[in-house]
Amino acid sequence: MRAPSLSRLSHWLARRAVVLAPEQFGLAEGLRAAAITAVALLPSLLQRDPSMAWIAFAAFWACLLDPGGHMRDRARLFAGFLAGGVCAAWLGSVLGWLGFWPAAILIGLVGFGCGLSRSFSPGTALQCLLIGSVALAATGFPAAPRGALRVAIYFGCGCGFASIICLWIWRIRPFTPARRAVAAAFRLLGRMAADLSSGIMREAAHRQAVRAAIEQARGLATQLDAAHGTGAVRREIGSALACAERLFTAFLAIEHGLERAAYGAATPVQLRALSGLCASIASGLASRRLVQPRWPDALEAPSGAAAAPLAACRAAVTLLAEGGDEQGRELARPRGRVTPAIVRHAARTAIALLATDAACIMLHLGMSYWALIAALLVVQPSGGHTMIRSLERTLGSIAGAGLAAAMAAHLADRTPLVLASTVLAVLAIALRAVNYTLFVWFLTALFVLVADLVMPGPGIAWLRVEDNALGSAIALACVFAVLPERGAPDSERLLRAAAVSTLTYCALVLRGITQGTALDAAQRAAGVASIRAEYAGAGFPLLLGGGSTTGYREALRLIRQVGGEMTVRRFDIEQGMRAPDPAAAERVAELAHRLEQSDSKIEPLVREILPALGE
C-alpha cells in the first residue's frame, strides 16, 4: 500500500479511535522476542511438562514490558515485574486451589489495583497490568503451596532470562520508538505543506493527523526517559518535537489565510520548499542521522501576507539547527494523580473481572483465565474506547484462532509448529505499537499454538475465541452499567472543554503573549480538546454516520475558526503588524469563565465568542 493511502487509512481509523501507526513496526524487537520465547519454550517441550510453559509465557510478557529508554528505568521495570510476578504467580495458584471465594477476592483486588495503576506513568501502568495478568493466569493453574512454588519459580526463570537478554546481551536502540514517532510527525507536516501548496484544504484532517502524531511522539519521549533530562538523545528529540509543534502552528495560520484567499501566488512555492524540508528532517530522524536542517533558498526572503508565519517557520528550523532552546528541550515528567474518575474506573474493572469469573463458572468454560485477562485489558475509562478495545480484541481473537487452527492442521510435527510460533512471536511484538487488532491476531495464534504444543487438546483455538469474546462483552457492559458518568454526556463535556481551552489561548494572545511555555501549553490544550470534541461528535466509534446535532457541529466549526484567527493574530502581533488588545482579552477570559461554570447548553454561549474578540 502506498504511503499516502496508508496515511489516509490511518487518519480514517483515528477518527474512530483506532490506532494504526505503521512507522512503529519494530522488527528488531520482534526478532529478539521470538528468539527469547523459542529458547524459553524448549524446557516444556523437552520435559513434556505443561507447567514449564510458564517459562515461555513469562519471557514473552517480559519482552512486552520493555519500553526502551534509560538503562536504570528499564532495569527498575524488569526488577519490579520479576518480583511482583513471582509473588502473583504463587498467590494466584494457591488461592485458585483454595476455592472460589479466595480466588474471587484476589480477582477483585487485581481489578481494582490495575485500575488505579492508570494514575502512574505508562511504563508502570503496563507493569501493573502484566503482573495482574500473571495473577489471573495463575488461578487457572491451582496447586497447593509447594506446587504453586514451582509455578512461581518457572515464572521467575523465564522473566529473569528475558530480562538479562533484553538489558545486557541483545540491546535494542532505546529511543527508536520516540524517533520514529517524531519522524512521522514531520512526514505529516510535509504532506500538509504539500497539500496546501496544491490548494487542497483539509483543515480538520490536517489538524487531527498532525496533532495525533505530535501527541504520540510526546508521550513516547516523556515515558522513555522522564527522570534523565540531560541526555544528548533526549535533548535532540525534545528539540525536534518543539520544532514540529512550532511548524504546525505556523502551518495552521497559513492554511487559515489560504482559506480566506489572503495570501499571494508566491506562497505555494514556499510551501513546496517547506514540504521538502520537513521530509528531510523526518528522514534524518528515522535514520538516526539528524543533520542541521538548511533553510531552503526559495524561502530566503519571505514577504507578503504570509511573511509572519513563514518567519516563525524559519525561526523554528534555525533553532533546531542550533540545538534548540532549553524550553523546547524540556519534556514534562509524567505525574500520577488518583482522581475520582480513576477510582470509578478501578471499581468497574474489579466488578467486570468478578462478573467474568462468575460467568465462566456458570458456563463451564475451560481456561477461564483467558476471559479474565481479556476483561482486564479491555476495560477503559470511557465507554467508547472500551467498545473499540472490545471489538478489536474479539476480531483479533477470531482471526488469530483461525490462523492457529490452519497452522495446526497443516503443520502436524512439533518442529514446524515451534518455527511457526517463532514467526508469530516476531509479528506480535513487532506490531504491538502499530495496531491492537493486529497485535491480538498474532498474539492469539501464538498462545493457541503454544498451548496446543504443551497441553494438547481439542478445540483450544475456539475456546480462546469464546473466552475473549465473553470477557470483552462483560467488560463493555460493566463500563456502561456500573457507576455510569453523571451530568453532561461525553460530547457535551468535551465541546465545553474545547471552547474553554480555545478561549484561554485567545486571551493569552490578545494580551500580547506570542511565545513561551504557557502559550504553547495553552495552544496544545486547545488543539487536543477540540479534536477530542470532534471525535466525540462524529458518532459512536466504528459506527458510520454522525451522532451530533447541527448546533454541535456549528459550535465546533466556530471554535476552530476562532482558533485559526487567533493563531494568525499571534504571528501578526509577534511581527509588529497588529497591537495587543487587553480589553478584548478580559472579555474573552470572562466568557471562558462563564462557559466553564455554566450548566446550560453550550452552543448558544459559544456564539458570543466572535463579538467578544473585537476587531
Secondary structure as GFF3:
##gff-version 3
##sequence-region A 1 615
A	DSSP	alpha_helix	3	14	.	.	.	ID=ss1
A	DSSP	three_ten_helix	22	24	.	.	.	ID=ss2
A	DSSP	alpha_helix	27	47	.	.	.	ID=ss3
A	DSSP	three_ten_helix	50	52	.	.	.	ID=ss4
A	DSSP	alpha_helix	53	65	.	.	.	ID=ss5
A	DSSP	alpha_helix	71	98	.	.	.	ID=ss6
A	DSSP	alpha_helix	100	116	.	.	.	ID=ss7
A	DSSP	three_ten_helix	117	119	.	.	.	ID=ss8
A	DSSP	alpha_helix	122	138	.	.	.	ID=ss9
A	DSSP	alpha_helix	145	164	.	.	.	ID=ss10
A	DSSP	pi_helix	165	169	.	.	.	ID=ss11
A	DSSP	alpha_helix	176	197	.	.	.	ID=ss12
A	DSSP	alpha_helix	203	224	.	.	.	ID=ss13
A	DSSP	alpha_helix	232	259	.	.	.	ID=ss14
A	DSSP	alpha_helix	266	286	.	.	.	ID=ss15
A	DSSP	three_ten_helix	297	299	.	.	.	ID=ss16
A	DSSP	alpha_helix	307	321	.	.	.	ID=ss17
A	DSSP	alpha_helix	326	329	.	.	.	ID=ss18
A	DSSP	alpha_helix	340	363	.	.	.	ID=ss19
A	DSSP	alpha_helix	369	378	.	.	.	ID=ss20
A	DSSP	alpha_helix	383	410	.	.	.	ID=ss21
A	DSSP	alpha_helix	414	430	.	.	.	ID=ss22
A	DSSP	alpha_helix	436	454	.	.	.	ID=ss23
A	DSSP	alpha_helix	460	481	.	.	.	ID=ss24
A	DSSP	alpha_helix	490	510	.	.	.	ID=ss25
A	DSSP	alpha_helix	517	537	.	.	.	ID=ss26
A	DSSP	alpha_helix	550	574	.	.	.	ID=ss27
A	DSSP	alpha_helix	582	597	.	.	.	ID=ss28
A	DSSP	alpha_helix	602	606	.	.	.	ID=ss29
A	DSSP	alpha_helix	609	613	.	.	.	ID=ss30
###
